[in-house]
């Protein structure tokens, strides 16, 4: 079905075919807009776009969408979420207000292990219904391509349960879902004091079971102080490669963990968090293809330092912005908020933040061939806003509900 979106005030996020990610100064200088424009979709994909003055109804269309002077931009590409979880952790929220750190809460049996306990006692159907509500909220805020991680199972049966829920979300949602296996999120309670044995179990038991059902495209590891070491991370990523799962790493959130170096060495698709990244690792990322994914919502919620996104871009790195939606450190799937925080707290310019949340987010999921920009041939995932004066108004007006329509795969879903 051909759909014409017309009366577009600003068409933004335009890129030529073949662009897979943007680095450094490209993130600012390659942000292209067109005023008074139209977009034509053909089925699920963008057919072409242009100025309204060039549209003369020469093509028959099946549906017309009046943007009423609003902006049309690529839908958000959220490359780091943990939305399959049971219940909530507002008790830990109060602990944080009282001054306990993330690490202290984890040492007291909270954090990831708390979520693992709750998930263990939840059925797949219960987990699906909770995750579906979160996913629908994210779609309503403009997200169309979303990575979802496991990691609250921490034993084989529960990790598989999570990944099957993610598979069902993938099958039944209008959004495009990418699945990541994060069995090495923490050491399961049954292996307390036996971290090496837990790593062996992830490699020898979990990974083959995940691969046998084809449940994950990627493997992730929490390589940080108090979690998994660089050597363990390397072993896990190498094992994942044997099953066709490329690596992604939670790196340098709590300390300069060595995770960035392992990620680059193992050609990880992305290294995520980076709140405690070293200057040496910034320089390393500037010379390699691994994407630096920053999660400003985590720093906001935990009241911790922000990743040096400005420094990463100035060094020439490819930077993505994602939400980190999870019950303990970022209970929010709002990409508009993440983009605003990237500007306000990380000092990204609006064009840089928008590229970080679209084309580079898609690249951090290995999906930028088909998602993340207004490009003929790409999947027609777009948001339509209220009329705005410039693209900078989106992150500037950080609490205004600007998104009026969400189009995924050429179909209006909100």
C-alpha angles and dihedrals in degrees: 000000000000116000125190118206106195142170089046111173095198125008105198140179094044115167132169120247116279100036107129101170141350126232134199114321091007088074089067105029098045095056102117127188135182122201125216093015145151135214124206120202126197109203109309096345140072110257100184145315138207147143117314088239087066095054113090101160089261089144125060112236132194098209137019125207117193109212088193092216095310126135121263115207137163112279114256119273106212107194101181125048140135101196098148103087140118124250122327141282106225090138088068088048087063090047089055091050088053089055107264115142126229089253093049092051090050092051089054091057097265130109119051094359090055090056091045091056092051093046092051090063095046126089124231089251093053091049092047094052092049093045092046091057091051092047093050089052090051092050089050088057091053106268114142105161115045136173115214122194132203117215106121093086102065092180128070099254095047095044089052089048090055094046092050088054089051089050090053091049088051092051098044106034129089087223122082110246128202116198125218127187111223103173087143094064092113137334111278117242092249088063099046108153091010103084094150091056090049091054089050090052093050090052100041102033113017100042096051090047092050091047093047090062095038091235103149140042095193142029123220133191131195098229104182146109109303093012128063125345126231091253092051090046091052091051091050095048092047089051091048091053090059088063095044095259114135117213132258121176138207095219138179098350096132100018142352089285105175089245094120092057092049090047093054092043091052093042092242114189091231144355111214137204102016095176089142100035118148126232088245090058092047088056091046093054090049089063099046141056097244109117122233107225115196125197110200094173090065093055090046094051097041094040091232133134118290123240110262095251093156090055092046092054093044088054091054100257127148106245128194127189121214137166104238086213105197139133099253112039107014117018092179133093094187110131091180088060092046090052092049092049090049088058099038101040104020096039097234116156113241094254091051092049092048092051090046090054096046124023095021092043088053089048090053086061095043089246106107093110087073107019144041106056146050098262129141109256096026123115110277098244108149144150125219116207136193112271108291129181097229139351088258088070090072097067092028096061091049100173101036113110095234101160111093101167136022119201118192123181088352094304127108107240099169 
